[in-house]
Each structure stands twice: as structure tokens, then as C-alpha cells.
């Protein structure tokens, strides 16, 4: 049986926050996958969690055999600017041991489907330009690079940039 057949996703619940924070802190510890450099506590992330509880900007967990292996969420692009309300940023994170197994692709495919169902017209991804696996995954799902901000972040004494990638959701 394919690993994809063992996956499910659902809207995150309060009880999931500690696992979400644990996954994100492991991403921070790896370096080069996020611009955050310091670990978070559950308390630190509580208001962020609550801000992702309403459609279309919800937070979802991905489970494999009832164990959370990753999560994804949508955020408004340039919040408060009404004309941009049809575009959302998608962010996704996986446990290290769950990568390179098709789960990231599963997450993006579900995110694209959910975004369309919620009437969004564009999905945006913002990532460090040194995160090559994520860039390739996004490209494979139809995201294209539309912007590059050079030399914006310093991680492990290495200067890197950010990429802005977009996927139009309407024909």
C-alpha cells in the first residue's frame, strides 16, 4: 500500500498545538528551512494558532496512522488590502523523517484543492532560496518564481535570499 493511502488531514484542534510547535522547532533547529532562528513555546504560538481558525485561513494537520507528521496553513497576503483578498500564502512543515516520501506533495495538492474550494484565485509561497527541495516541490505542483529578494536573511553566517512563488488557481 502506498504511503499516501495512509494519510489524512483535518483542521487543527487546540490539543494539536504542542505537536505543531514541536515540528516547527525541529525545522528551526535544522536551519536553512525557515527564517526563524529561535525556538517557540506553545504559549508563544497560541495567538498565531487562534488567528488560523477561520476559513479561508485555517491550519490543518496531516496524520499518518493517527500520528501528526506535518501541518499546513493559509495566511492572508497583505492583510487588510481588500483587493488582495483572493490571494493567500500557503506554508507547510513536515517532520524530518516524513520527508521525501510524497507527503509534501500530498500536502500541496490538498492545499491547492482547499484553496480553490474556498474561492481563492492565487496561492503564494515564500521561501528561503537555499531551500531547494521545497522550491522543486512547489515547481512540480505548478508554482512559478515571480520574485526574488537577494541577501535578505543571515542563517548560520550565510547570507541568502527569499523566493516568491505563485500558483494561479483559476484558468
C-alpha positions in Angstrom: 0.0 0.0 0.0 1.2 3.5 -0.9 2.1 5.8 2.0 -0.3 8.3 0.5 -3.2 5.9 1.2 -2.3 6.1 4.9 -2.5 9.9 5.1 -5.4 12.1 6.1 -5.7 15.8 7.0 -8.1 17.7 9.2 -8.5 21.2 10.7 -6.1 21.5 13.7 -7.5 21.4 17.2 -6.2 23.1 20.4 -4.8 19.8 21.5 -2.6 19.7 18.4 -0.7 22.8 19.1 2.1 21.2 21.1 2.9 18.8 18.3 2.8 21.7 15.7 5.3 23.6 17.9 7.5 20.6 18.2 7.6 20.1 14.4 8.3 23.8 13.8 11.0 23.9 16.5 12.7 20.9 14.8 12.6 22.8 11.5 14.2 25.8 13.2 16.9 23.5 14.6 17.8 22.2 11.2 18.5 25.8 9.9 18.0 26.8 6.2 14.3 25.9 6.1 12.8 28.9 7.9 13.9 32.4 8.7 13.0 31.9 12.3 16.2 31.3 14.4 14.8 30.9 17.9 12.6 28.1 19.2 9.0 28.8 20.3 6.9 27.6 23.2 3.2 26.6 23.0 2.4 29.9 24.8 4.3 31.9 22.2 2.3 30.3 19.4 -1.2 30.4 21.0 -2.3 33.7 19.3 -0.9 32.6 16.0 -2.8 29.3 16.3 -6.1 31.2 17.0 -5.5 33.5 14.1 -5.7 30.5 11.8 -9.0 29.1 12.9 -11.4 30.7 10.3 -11.9 29.9 6.6 -10.1 30.5 4.3 -7.0 30.9 6.6 -7.2 27.7 8.5 -4.5 25.5 9.9 -4.5 21.8 9.1 -2.6 18.8 10.5 -1.6 15.8 8.3 -1.8 12.5 10.0 -0.3 9.1 9.2 -1.9 6.3 11.1 -3.4 8.8 13.6 0.0 10.4 14.2 0.6 14.0 13.2 3.5 14.1 10.7 3.1 17.6 9.4 0.9 20.6 9.0 0.0 23.4 6.6 -1.9 26.6 6.8 -3.0 29.6 4.8 -2.3 33.3 5.7 -3.7 36.4 4.1 -1.4 38.2 1.6 -1.1 41.8 2.6 -3.8 41.6 5.2 -6.3 44.4 5.2 -6.0 45.2 1.5 -9.3 44.1 0.2 -8.3 43.8 -3.5 -5.7 41.2 -2.5 -8.3 39.0 -0.6 -8.3 36.3 -3.3 -4.6 35.5 -2.7 -3.3 33.6 0.3 0.1 32.4 1.3 0.5 28.7 1.9 3.1 27.4 4.4 3.8 23.7 5.2 6.1 21.8 7.5 6.9 18.1 7.9 8.8 16.1 10.4 12.2 15.3 9.1 11.6 11.5 9.0 8.4 12.1 6.9 10.2 14.0 4.1 10.9 12.5 0.6 8.0 10.1 0.9 5.4 12.1 -1.1 3.8 13.7 1.9 4.9 17.2 0.9 3.3 16.7 -2.5 0.1 15.4 -0.7 0.1 18.5 1.4 0.4 20.8 -1.5 -2.3 19.0 -3.5 -4.7 19.2 -0.6 -3.8 22.9 0.0 -4.5 23.7 -3.7 -7.8 21.9 -3.6 -8.9 23.6 -0.3 -7.8 27.0 -1.7 -9.9 26.5 -4.8 -12.9 25.3 -2.8 -12.6 28.5 -0.6 -12.7 30.7 -3.7 -9.0 31.8 -3.7 -7.6 32.8 -7.0 -3.8 32.6 -6.2 -1.6 30.7 -3.8 1.6 32.2 -2.8 4.7 30.6 -1.2 7.6 32.5 0.3 10.7 30.5 1.0 14.4 30.9 1.5 16.3 30.5 -1.8 18.5 27.8 -0.1 15.5 25.6 0.4 16.0 23.8 -2.9 13.8 20.7 -2.1 10.8 22.9 -1.3 11.4 25.1 -4.4 11.5 22.0 -6.6 8.3 20.6 -4.9 6.4 23.8 -5.5 7.6 24.0 -9.1 6.4 20.4 -9.6 2.9 21.4 -8.4 2.7 24.4 -10.8 4.1 27.2 -8.7 6.4 29.6 -10.6 9.0 32.1 -9.3 7.7 35.6 -9.7 10.1 37.4 -7.3 13.5 37.1 -5.7 14.7 39.2 -2.8 18.5 38.8 -2.6 20.6 38.8 0.5 17.7 39.4 2.9 18.5 36.7 5.6 21.5 35.6 7.5 21.4 32.0 8.7 24.5 30.2 10.1 26.6 33.2 9.0 25.4 32.6 5.4 23.5 35.3 3.6 20.6 34.1 1.5 17.6 35.4 -0.3 13.9 34.7 -0.4 11.8 33.5 -3.3 8.2 34.5 -4.0 6.4 31.7 -5.9 2.8 31.8 -7.1 0.2 29.3 -8.4 -2.8 30.8 -10.2 -5.9 28.8 -9.2 -8.2 30.0 -12.0 -7.9 29.3 -15.7 
